[in-house]
Amino acid sequence: SASMMFEKLTLACDRLLSHRQLACCNSYCGIPLHGKDMLIYSNVDIQQKPLLLTGHHGEISAMTFGKGSRPVLLCSASADYIIVWDIDLCQKRAMEGKVAAGIVIGTLLGEVIHLSFCFSDERVAACSGATVYILCSKRKEVVSSLTGHLGPLTSAEFCPWNKDIIITTSEDRTFKVWDLKTGGVCYHSFVLSASPLLSAFFLEETRHFITGSVDGQVWCFSLHDDHKCHLVTKMDLQKMEKRHQMDNSWLCIGSSDGLYVVDLATSELLTVLYFKGRPLVV
């Protein structure tokens, strides 16, 4: 069946957000307001009044929701504070006419450009400069700080199948696999690209993770129990896009249920046009 994409909600912000980590999950999405405050919108009931969260003194640089569905946690960061908010509790306080409040879990850690929760929502990773701080999500406590990259970090993501493994990407064009039990590096990649790496994404089903760079390079690695990474595949998105723009060599194959469109240059199936009604006779 064909996949369809529908627009549910459109949000406008009062400033450029191209270099800010915004927050979105199944239930909510959030954007900064006037730099220091946040508006949290419901993805389920778009008519619901947005929740206003205040508490930061500096401009918000990163936001992320937790992995759990109850309670829904939000972490936000500025140069002064890193705060964790219980969204359900904040909604309740707002309905009672009270000011919603969060828990400060970090102070004065510099400009945080990326936040992520672990899969139990017990820990938060905060990237600031070349250091990733591992924080407790329930109180003000720096569990550990990991430093080793030669350039500023761009992301840090917890491994979904091993709670003690985290992967960081950096402007130094490498990624590192860290063991949170020892605070040491399990694996340090070679320089992957001429451009900084942007982020990492885990595929739990296959125990792979994907990272990409500013210039459109994408790599997929396997992550084994020994924490050694092996390259599975590499893609150049810009070259792929140009190839498909220039390639007009398509073949339509007719069958009893529809037309199959194949790219002769790559032997890839581009699309299927299914027939309705009587079968096609060729």
matplotlib code that plots the C-alpha trace (Angstrom):
import matplotlib.pyplot as plt

x = [0.0, 1.2, 2.4, 0.8, 2.1, -0.3, 0.4, -1.1, 0.3, 2.1, 4.1, 5.6, 8.5, 9.8, 13.4, 15.7, 15.9, 18.2, 20.9, 18.6, 17.6, 13.8, 11.7, 9.0, 7.5, 4.3, 2.3, 3.9, 6.2, 7.9, 9.5, 11.3, 9.3, 11.2, 14.4, 14.0, 10.5, 8.9, 5.5, 4.5, 1.8, -0.3, 0.0, -3.1, -5.5, -4.4, -7.2, -5.7, -4.1, -0.3, 1.5, 3.9, 7.1, 9.3, 12.4, 15.5, 17.4, 19.5, 18.5, 17.3, 19.7, 18.4, 15.3, 14.3, 11.5, 12.1, 11.6, 8.8, 5.1, 4.2, 5.3, 6.3, 9.6, 11.1, 14.7, 15.7, 19.1, 20.5, 23.9, 22.6, 20.4, 19.5, 15.9, 13.8, 10.0, 7.2, 4.7, 1.6, 2.5, 3.1, -0.3, -2.0, -0.3, -1.2, -4.9, -4.8, -3.5, 0.0, 3.3, 4.7, 8.1, 10.8, 13.9, 17.3, 19.7, 22.7, 24.1, 26.7, 27.8, 28.3, 26.3, 24.6, 23.8, 22.4, 20.4, 19.2, 17.6, 18.6, 15.8, 14.8, 14.7, 17.0, 20.0, 20.4, 23.4, 24.3, 26.8, 28.7, 31.9, 34.1, 32.5, 29.4, 28.0, 25.9, 23.4, 20.8, 17.3, 15.8, 18.3, 21.2, 24.1, 26.8, 27.2, 30.2, 31.9, 33.4, 36.1, 38.3, 37.1, 39.3, 36.4, 33.0, 30.4, 27.3, 25.3, 25.3, 22.9, 22.4, 22.4, 18.9, 20.1, 22.9, 22.3, 26.0, 27.0, 26.7, 27.9, 29.1, 29.6, 31.8, 32.9, 36.3, 34.6, 34.7, 32.5, 33.3, 31.7, 31.9, 31.5, 29.7, 30.8, 34.4, 34.2, 36.6, 36.4, 35.5, 35.9, 37.1, 36.3, 38.7, 38.0, 34.9, 34.5, 35.8, 32.8, 31.6, 29.4, 25.9, 24.1, 23.7, 20.6, 20.2, 18.4, 17.7, 16.3, 19.6, 21.9, 23.2, 23.6, 23.7, 25.6, 25.8, 27.9, 27.2, 28.1, 25.5, 27.5, 25.7, 27.3, 25.8, 27.8, 27.1, 27.8, 28.7, 28.9, 32.6, 31.7, 33.7, 32.1, 32.1, 31.0, 27.9, 27.2, 28.0, 25.8, 26.5, 23.1, 24.1, 25.4, 22.3, 20.1, 22.1, 22.0, 18.3, 17.8, 20.0, 18.8, 15.8, 16.3, 13.2, 11.4, 7.7, 6.9, 3.2, 1.6, -1.9, -2.1, -0.2, 2.8, 6.3, 8.7, 12.3, 15.5, 17.7, 20.8, 20.5, 18.0, 16.0, 12.2, 11.1, 7.4, 4.4, 1.2, -1.5, -4.7, -8.2, -11.0, -10.3, -6.8, -4.6, -4.3, -0.9]
y = [0.0, 3.5, 5.6, 9.0, 12.1, 14.6, 17.9, 18.0, 21.1, 24.2, 26.3, 29.7, 31.0, 34.5, 33.8, 31.7, 28.1, 26.5, 25.9, 24.9, 21.4, 21.4, 18.8, 16.5, 13.2, 11.2, 13.4, 16.8, 19.2, 22.3, 25.5, 28.4, 31.6, 34.9, 32.9, 32.0, 30.5, 27.5, 26.6, 23.0, 21.9, 18.8, 16.6, 14.7, 17.6, 20.4, 22.6, 22.4, 25.6, 25.4, 25.0, 27.9, 26.9, 29.6, 29.3, 29.8, 33.1, 32.5, 31.7, 28.1, 26.2, 22.6, 20.7, 17.0, 14.8, 11.6, 8.1, 7.1, 7.8, 8.3, 10.5, 12.6, 14.3, 17.3, 18.5, 22.0, 23.7, 27.2, 28.5, 28.9, 25.9, 22.4, 21.7, 18.5, 19.1, 16.6, 17.7, 16.1, 17.7, 21.1, 20.8, 20.2, 23.1, 25.4, 24.4, 25.2, 28.7, 28.0, 28.5, 25.3, 24.3, 21.9, 20.3, 21.9, 19.1, 21.1, 24.6, 26.6, 23.8, 26.1, 26.3, 23.0, 22.2, 18.7, 16.8, 13.2, 10.9, 7.3, 4.7, 4.5, 8.3, 8.1, 9.9, 12.8, 13.4, 17.1, 18.1, 21.3, 22.1, 18.9, 17.4, 15.3, 15.5, 12.5, 13.9, 12.4, 13.3, 13.5, 15.7, 18.0, 15.5, 15.1, 11.4, 11.7, 13.9, 12.4, 14.3, 13.1, 14.6, 17.1, 19.4, 20.4, 17.6, 17.6, 14.8, 12.0, 9.1, 6.2, 2.7, 1.2, -2.4, -1.6, 1.1, 1.6, 2.5, 5.9, 7.2, 10.8, 12.6, 15.6, 18.4, 16.6, 14.2, 11.2, 9.3, 7.5, 4.6, 5.1, 2.6, 4.6, 2.0, 2.9, 6.3, 5.0, 4.8, 1.4, 2.5, 5.6, 5.9, 7.1, 10.5, 9.8, 12.9, 16.4, 17.8, 17.6, 14.7, 15.8, 13.0, 9.3, 7.1, 3.5, 0.7, -1.7, -4.5, -5.0, -3.5, -1.0, 2.8, 5.5, 8.7, 11.4, 14.5, 18.0, 17.3, 14.6, 11.4, 8.7, 5.6, 2.6, 0.6, -2.6, -2.5, -5.9, -7.0, -6.3, -2.7, -2.8, -1.1, -2.5, -0.6, -2.0, 0.5, 4.1, 6.4, 9.8, 11.5, 14.3, 11.9, 9.8, 12.8, 14.0, 10.6, 10.3, 13.8, 13.1, 9.5, 9.3, 5.6, 4.1, 0.9, 0.2, -3.5, -4.4, -7.2, -8.3, -6.1, -2.9, -1.2, -1.6, 1.3, 0.3, 2.5, 0.7, 2.4, 1.0, -1.9, -0.3, -0.5, 3.2, 2.8, 0.5, 1.8, -0.6, -1.1, -1.1, -3.2, -5.7, -7.2, -5.8, -8.0, -7.6]
z = [0.0, -0.8, 2.1, 2.5, 4.4, 5.8, 7.5, 11.0, 12.5, 11.3, 13.8, 13.4, 15.5, 16.2, 15.2, 13.0, 14.3, 11.8, 14.4, 17.3, 18.3, 18.5, 20.3, 18.9, 20.0, 19.4, 21.7, 21.7, 19.9, 21.3, 20.1, 21.9, 22.4, 22.7, 23.1, 26.8, 27.0, 25.3, 23.9, 23.9, 21.5, 21.5, 18.4, 19.5, 20.1, 17.9, 19.4, 22.8, 24.1, 24.1, 27.3, 28.3, 30.1, 31.7, 33.8, 31.6, 31.9, 28.8, 25.2, 24.7, 22.5, 22.6, 23.5, 23.4, 24.7, 26.6, 25.2, 27.6, 27.1, 30.8, 32.2, 29.1, 30.0, 28.2, 28.6, 27.6, 27.8, 27.8, 28.9, 32.5, 33.1, 31.9, 33.0, 32.9, 32.8, 33.5, 30.8, 32.5, 35.8, 34.1, 32.3, 35.6, 37.3, 34.4, 34.6, 38.3, 37.5, 38.8, 37.2, 35.6, 37.0, 36.1, 37.8, 37.2, 36.5, 35.4, 35.6, 33.7, 31.4, 28.4, 25.2, 24.9, 21.2, 21.6, 24.2, 24.4, 26.9, 27.5, 26.8, 30.4, 30.7, 33.8, 32.2, 29.8, 27.5, 27.0, 24.3, 25.0, 23.2, 22.9, 26.0, 26.5, 30.1, 31.4, 33.8, 36.1, 34.9, 38.4, 40.3, 39.8, 39.3, 36.7, 36.5, 34.2, 31.6, 28.4, 26.5, 23.6, 20.4, 18.6, 17.7, 19.1, 19.4, 17.2, 18.8, 21.4, 21.3, 23.8, 22.4, 22.7, 23.3, 25.7, 28.3, 29.0, 25.4, 23.9, 20.5, 19.9, 16.6, 16.1, 13.8, 13.8, 11.3, 13.5, 15.8, 19.1, 20.9, 24.7, 27.6, 30.3, 33.0, 32.5, 30.8, 28.1, 24.3, 22.9, 19.3, 17.5, 13.8, 11.2, 9.6, 7.5, 5.4, 4.5, 6.4, 10.0, 11.0, 12.1, 14.0, 14.7, 14.5, 15.8, 14.0, 16.9, 14.7, 12.9, 15.5, 13.1, 13.4, 10.8, 10.7, 8.1, 7.2, 6.1, 2.5, 2.1, 2.9, 4.8, 6.5, 8.0, 10.6, 12.5, 16.3, 17.7, 21.3, 21.3, 20.5, 17.3, 14.3, 10.8, 7.7, 6.1, 3.4, 2.3, 0.2, -1.4, -1.4, -3.7, -6.4, -6.1, -6.5, -9.6, -11.1, -10.9, -12.2, -15.3, -15.9, -18.3, -19.1, -17.6, -18.5, -17.9, -17.5, -17.8, -15.7, -14.9, -11.9, -13.0, -14.4, -12.9, -13.6, -13.5, -13.7, -16.3, -15.0, -11.5, -12.0, -9.2, -9.0, -8.9, -8.5, -9.2, -10.8, -9.8, -11.9, -10.6, -12.1, -14.9, -15.3, -18.0, -21.1, -23.0]

ax = plt.figure().add_subplot(projection="3d")
ax.plot(x, y, z, "-o")
ax.set_aspect("equal")
plt.show()
